[in-house]
Amino acid sequence: MSNADLPKRPIYTVVDGVDWLFQQFDRVPYAVLALPLRLAVATVFWNSGMTKLADWNATLSLFTDEYQVPLLPPELAANLALALEVTTPVLLILGLLTRAAALVLLGMTAIIEIFVYPQAWPTHIQWAAMLLVLLCRGAGSFSLDALIQRIWARSPTGLRVML
């Protein structure tokens, strides 16, 4: 038997147990992977919002002197950032409007990277990677998004108003 007759397999399958281990990793449901992504991103932005709330005068000073977001007055930019940082993490934790929240936070991350802290790209690329997964794949089955989708699918007329 020549080398050409041997089945082509990835090198890691040659090692006993590694193939089995990778098969087990492949079986982990996306919903289990999405939970820590949602929690991690939510924590980052929630903590930032809480810091802004803790000292609003310092926040306004930062937006006036340091952040310099273009096209927006500092007070409006600060209020908008705070509103996003206290609402989108709640949506991510609940898994409600997850893709919309991820898109908004991805836009905010881009603004922070481009206009505020361009030297912090190693951190921002991590946020962006997590947000892109949530944007592209959603919250997973452990979420209000999934619950709403299941209710919608069962209803013959679409989503009914539930009282």
C-alpha positions in Angstrom: 0.0 0.0 0.0 1.5 3.3 -1.0 1.0 6.7 0.7 -1.4 7.7 -2.1 -3.7 4.8 -1.0 -3.9 6.0 2.6 -6.9 8.1 3.6 -6.1 11.8 4.1 -6.9 12.8 7.6 -5.8 15.8 9.6 -2.7 15.3 11.6 -4.4 15.7 15.0 -6.6 12.6 14.4 -3.5 10.4 14.5 -3.0 11.1 18.2 -5.3 8.9 20.3 -8.1 10.7 22.0 -7.5 14.1 20.3 -10.0 13.3 17.5 -12.6 12.2 20.2 -12.0 15.4 22.1 -12.4 17.6 19.1 -15.7 15.7 18.3 -16.9 16.6 21.8 -16.0 20.2 21.2 -17.9 20.2 17.9 -21.0 19.0 19.8 -21.2 22.0 22.1 -24.3 23.9 21.1 -24.0 27.4 19.9 -26.4 28.6 22.7 -23.8 27.5 25.3 -21.1 29.5 23.5 -23.3 32.5 23.0 -24.0 33.0 26.7 -20.4 34.0 27.7 -20.1 36.2 24.6 -23.3 38.0 25.6 -22.2 38.3 29.2 -18.7 39.5 28.4 -19.7 42.2 26.0 -22.6 43.3 28.3 -20.2 43.6 31.2 -17.7 45.8 29.3 -20.4 48.3 28.3 -22.4 48.1 31.5 -19.3 48.9 33.6 -18.5 51.9 31.3 -22.1 53.2 31.7 -21.9 52.8 35.5 -18.6 54.7 35.6 -20.2 57.6 33.6 -23.1 57.7 36.1 -20.9 57.6 39.1 -19.4 61.0 38.2 -21.4 62.8 35.6 -19.4 66.0 35.8 -16.2 64.0 35.1 -18.0 62.3 32.2 -19.0 65.6 30.7 -15.4 66.9 31.1 -14.1 63.8 29.3 -16.5 64.2 26.4 -15.6 68.0 26.2 -11.8 67.8 26.5 -10.6 64.3 25.6 -13.1 62.3 23.6 -13.9 64.9 21.0 -16.6 62.9 19.1 -17.1 64.7 15.8 -20.4 66.2 14.7 -22.0 65.8 18.2 -22.0 68.3 21.0 -20.2 66.8 24.0 -23.3 66.7 26.2 -25.3 64.9 23.6 -22.5 62.5 22.9 -22.2 61.7 26.6 -25.9 61.2 27.0 -26.1 59.0 23.9 -23.1 56.9 25.1 -24.7 56.5 28.5 -28.1 55.5 27.1 -26.5 52.9 24.9 -24.3 51.6 27.7 -27.1 51.0 30.1 -29.7 49.7 27.6 -27.8 47.4 25.2 -26.2 45.3 28.0 -29.6 44.5 29.4 -30.8 43.5 26.0 -27.8 41.3 25.5 -28.2 39.6 28.9 -31.9 38.9 28.2 -31.1 37.9 24.6 -33.7 40.4 23.4 -33.1 42.2 20.1 -29.6 40.8 20.3 -28.6 41.4 16.7 -29.7 45.0 16.9 -27.9 45.6 20.2 -24.8 43.9 18.8 -24.9 46.2 15.7 -25.3 49.3 17.8 -22.4 48.3 20.0 -20.3 47.4 17.0 -20.9 51.0 15.7 -20.1 52.4 19.1 -16.9 50.4 19.2 -15.9 51.7 15.7 -16.5 55.3 16.8 -14.4 54.7 20.0 -11.6 53.1 17.9 -11.6 55.7 15.2 -12.1 58.9 17.0 -11.4 58.4 20.7 -8.8 55.7 21.5 -7.2 54.4 18.2 -4.3 53.0 20.1 -6.6 50.6 22.0 -7.3 48.5 18.9 -6.3 45.2 20.6 -9.1 45.6 23.0 -11.6 46.9 20.5 -10.9 44.1 18.0 -11.9 41.6 20.8 -15.1 43.5 21.4 -15.8 43.6 17.6 -15.1 39.8 17.3 -17.6 39.0 20.0 -20.2 41.4 18.6 -19.8 40.1 15.1 -20.5 36.6 16.2 -23.7 37.8 18.0 -24.7 39.9 15.0 -24.2 37.0 12.6 -25.5 34.1 14.7 -27.9 35.8 17.2 -28.3 35.1 20.9 -28.8 31.3 20.7 -31.7 29.3 22.0 -31.3 30.5 25.6 -32.7 33.9 24.9 -35.9 35.9 24.7 -35.3 36.2 20.9 -35.5 32.4 20.6 -38.6 32.3 22.8 -40.3 34.9 20.7 -39.3 33.1 17.5 -40.8 29.8 18.8 -44.1 31.6 19.8 -44.2 33.3 16.4 -43.6 30.0 14.6 -46.4 28.2 16.5 -48.9 31.0 15.9 -51.0 30.6 12.7 -51.3 34.4 12.3 -47.9 35.4 13.4 -47.1 36.9 16.8 -50.3 37.5 18.8 -50.6 40.2 21.4 -50.1 38.5 24.7 -51.7 40.1 27.8 
